[in-house]
């Protein structure tokens, strides 16, 4: 049973003790320890989507670029036209250059521009992909085989407005025979005909549906809230009938609060309805996915400084610099080898009453949504979110970060802190102390983001335990027992220790936040 007074007392004691603690020197590996991260790739339906890099293609190498042409329909057409066999599968193509360490954990999803004759023909464009011959099934099979050869889990395909009725069956059958096992359905299939046909035929095909959204939530001039989702809402109906529900498009700079609020309201309604087996896909918010048991539609890629002037990129911009945070993708996916995403209806969900509201004044070149340019946009979300676990307790001297946590069905626990965004400050990380009531969870424990200190409070003391930590981007655990403090049934870890452990195997120059797995052995 969660005892709030006990946790608050522990938080006060932790805060008082932090100032007097000293931390020994740099962390060093211990010989003979086995990696805490399994070598086998996660089977969660995660993917890397080509859409953002398609939108970054036009304008590379030009001496000048009119930002306005990247917005709206003209920008979408440039992105559509950018897809080709050469840019995707050529010697230096995206499939060969990106996400090398975790390709086996990811489908490679071809977004708009791969097919000919419409948005749901499933006919691989023979002009854009001239090397693939034979029937369309043969060409799709060869495409999937080539993507697998390059190390990816396989090909996934984008579509929109499938034909419906009996015409859907040949499309599913063709993809099934070609080895294609994931569709990103970007609007369409209102009666879930694709799901019924798939189930009847028992095709190995995962289907993702969406409810189209503006890239910002609610009244963005005031508080930008997504709003409650009653059981009868269309969004919840979709959530009940699909395999994966994608939370949909967001602005780059305010992606985090926009996505967190959508997740919050969807999970609030779904929680406890065990018949709801769908997963939530939170797109490129990879640490949110890792901690809250969601899937990822990764969009970030490492290309930058390839356009003239300010290197405008409508999908990744602002002081967060997400394209220079590629290690976060590695850490998030490797955590899911330990703790897989779980269905939206499983377990409990709660949020704090406190709402954090982030804001940004959008300049041209920072969003494709022209109505937002020149305006200050506000987006709010709960300060603390928790799945199947008590709300973490957070103490900060001024601003608070977003904090979220979950207990997974296998007993693993994850907690994350993430930055805030303000019009004058950009992307910044408030200082905070966090206590997580882990109860009787055996772990391991995924710890994402920056903390001043983190306390794991257990149901009972665990004397004599060693504490191991490992950067989720690495394969070598370290013994941090002498760097942590046991006090009764609580384990305290300093922010410095967690940061050193969670960045130990980072790529030089990468700006990612820490991500570590901790185990008590």
C-alpha positions, -999 to +999 in steps of 0.1 A: +000+000+000+014+034-010+020+056+021+022+092+010+034+105+043+062+079+044+073+090+009+072+127+017+092+121+048+118+102+028+119+130+002+126+155+029+154+133+044+169+128+009+169+166+002+186+173+035+213+147+030+222+155-006+243+185+003+265+165+026+271+135+002+303+132-017+307+112-048+339+091-055+358+093-087+348+082-122+329+050-127+349+020-138+338-014-152+338-046-131+353-077-147+330-107-154+296-089-153+271-099-180+253-072-199+220-061-184+206-056-219+196-087-239+213-091-272+181-102-289+162-073-306+128-062-293+098-076-311+077-045-303+063-029-335+086+001-336+097+017-368+118+045-382+098+066-407+112+083-437+089+113-437+111+138-418+142+131-438+121+133-470+110+168-459+147+177-453+158+167-488+147+196-510+171+225-507+202+207-498+232+223-516+213+253-528+228+288-523+194+301-509+161+286-499+127+302-496+113+288-464+077+293-474+079+267-501+085+240-475+052+247-458+018+233-467+011+214-499+042+225-517+064+211-489+045+178-489+050+175-527+087+181-524+088+154-497+067+130-518+090+135-548+121+130-527+115+093-522+135+071-545+155+039-546+188+058-547+181+080-516+167+050-497+188+020-508+218+035-526+254+031-514+250+061-490+212+059-487+192+063-456+188+025-451+226+021-450+234+053-431+209+056-402+203+038-369+230+011-374+230-001-338+193-008-336+181-016-371+170-051-360+147-034-335+130-013-361+109-016-392+120+008-420+087+026-429+084+041-463+062+071-461+043+089-489+060+088-522+069+051-525+038+039-545+023+049-578-013+057-588-026+069-555-021+067-517-034+031-513-026+012-545+004-007-528+020-006-562+057+001-558+066+030-582+086+014-610+101+047-620+114+055-585+125+019-579+137+007-612+158-022-600+128-042-587+113-063-615+084-087-620+049-087-606+041-061-579+042-089-553+077-099-565+089-062-563+075-058-528+091-091-518+125-079-532+122-045-515+115-061-481+144-086-487+168-058-495+158-038-464+162-069-442+196-075-458+207-041-447+199-051-411+164-038-405+136-058-391+118-054-425+099-030-446+067-012-434+044+008-456+025+040-454-010+043-470-040+066-468-077+060-476-077+023-485-105+014-510-127-005-485-149-036-489-137-066-509-110-045-526-089-044-494-084-082-493-060-084-523-039-056-508-034-074-475-029-108-493-002-093-516+017-077-487+014-109-466+029-129-494+057-103-499+066-105-462+054-069-454+039-070-419+032-034-408+010-007-423+008+029-412-027+039-421-027+077-422-065+083-422-090+060-437-106+026-429-134+042-408-152+009-403-120-011-395-126-033-425-088-039-427-088-053-392-117-077-398-102-090-430-068-094-414-083-114-385-104-136-408-074-144-430-050-146-401-024-125-420+007-116-400+000-079-405+001-052-378-022-023-385-018+013-372-047+038-372-050+074-362-074+102-355-062+132-374-051+161-352-038+196-355-001+197-346-010+215-314-038+208-288-069+227-279-069+265-273-032+271-279-035+308-272-044+300-236-035+265-222-034+241-251-051+211-235-061+180-255-093+175-234-110+145-219-118+115-241-152+099-231-158+063-238-180+072-268-154+094-285-141+086-319-105+084-306-114+058-280-134+038-307-102+037-328-082+027-298-106-002-292-103-015-328-067-012-339-034-028-331-015+005-328-029+040-322-005+067-332-009+100-313-003+119-345+015+150-358+031+176-335+053+206-338+089+199-332+095+225-305+064+217-284+062+180-292+067+168-256+037+185-238+015+180-268+022+143-269+021+138-231-013+154-229-027+131-257-012+101-240-026+111-206-062+115-218-062+083-239-047+062-211-070+077-185-100+064-204-085+031-215-069+020-182-085-010-165-103-021-197-083-053-203-102-059-235-083-029-251-052-046-265-040-017-287-006+000-282+000+037-282+026+050-306+041+083-295+061+090-327+095+105-320+092+110-282+114+080-276+119+084-239+082+088-233+077+055-253+104+037-233+091+048-198+054+046-204+053+013-223+044+028-257+058+022-292+078+045-313+075+060-348+110+073-348+116+102-373+148+117-362+179+113-384+214+127-382+214+149-413+219+186-405+238+216-419+230+205-455+207+235-463+217+271-468+214+299-442+199+288-409+196+252-421+158+253-418+140+220-409+103+221-402+104+187-385+134+191-361+143+226-350+148+247-319+172+244-290+164+208-283+185+198-313+168+164-316+189+153-347+219+155-325+203+132-299+205+099-318+218+079-288+183+085-272+168+062-299+194+035-291+187+037-253+150+037-256+149+007-280+173-013-260+152-007-228+123-023-247+143-054-250+140-055-212+105-041-208+082-044-238+054-019-245+020-031-231-016-027-240-034+006-233-061-011-212-037-029-188-034-017-153-040+017-137-032+052-148-031+085-129-017+120-132-010+148-109-035+177-106-006+201-114-004+211-150+028+224-166+023+248-196+051+252-221+052+279-248+070+291-279+067+319-304+070+304-338+091+320-365+088+311-401+108+279-407+098+264-374+065+248-384+046+238-415+014+251-398+012+286-412-014+297-388+011+294-359+038+315-375+043+347-355+021+335-326+030+324-291+016+289-287+009+273-253+006+235-246-002+220-212+001+185-198+001+169-163+034+175-144+035+138-134+021+107-151+022+071-138+011+037-152+006+008-128+026+027-101+020+054-076+027+090-088+064+098-082+071+126-057+089+156-072+107+184-054+121+213-073+132+248-061+114+266-089+102+251-122+096+214-124+103+191-153+078+166-167+081+134-147+066+100-157+069+064-145+055+030-151+057-005-137+057-031-165+039-065-164+072-083-160+081-063-129+105-038-145+101-002-135+110+029-155+111+066-146+119+096-167+123+133-164+121+156-194+128+192-202+105+222-204+102+248-232+097+286-226+096+314-252+127+331-239+145+300-225+140+274-252+146+238-241+158+237-205+161+211-176+149+222-142+166+207-112+146+181-092+147+154-066+124+124-074+111+095-052+095+065-069+076+040-048+088+008-064+069-014-039+078-051-044+090-046-080+121-068-087+133-045-115+154-039-134+149-002-134+151+021-164+162+057-155+159+083-183+168+120-181+185+142-156+179+142-118+195+160-089+188+127-071+166+097-074+152+076-045+136+042-051+115+033-021+108-004-017+082-024+003+110-039+024+148-035+028+172-055+006+204-058+027+235-071+010+224-063-025+249-051-051+238-023-074+247-025-110+242+002-136+247+002-174+243+028-201+215+015-223+237+024-252+265+001-240+270-035-231+292-033-200+276-029-165+294-012-137+291-018-100+279+014-083+273-001-049+298+023-033+283+053-050+247+048-037+231+049-003+207+024+013+186+037+040+160+013+054+139+002+024+151+031+002+179+033-023+193+068-031+213+075-063+228+109-070+223+128-102+260+127-109+262+089-106+231+084-128+244+109-154+278+092-156+263+058-158+236+068-183+261+086-207+291+063-203+289+048-238+276+079-256+286+088-291+312+117-291+293+150-297+259+135-292+236+157-270+213+130-257+199+129-222+211+100-200+195+066-201+205+038-178+193+004-166+199-003-129+197-038-113+199-050-077+217-084-076 
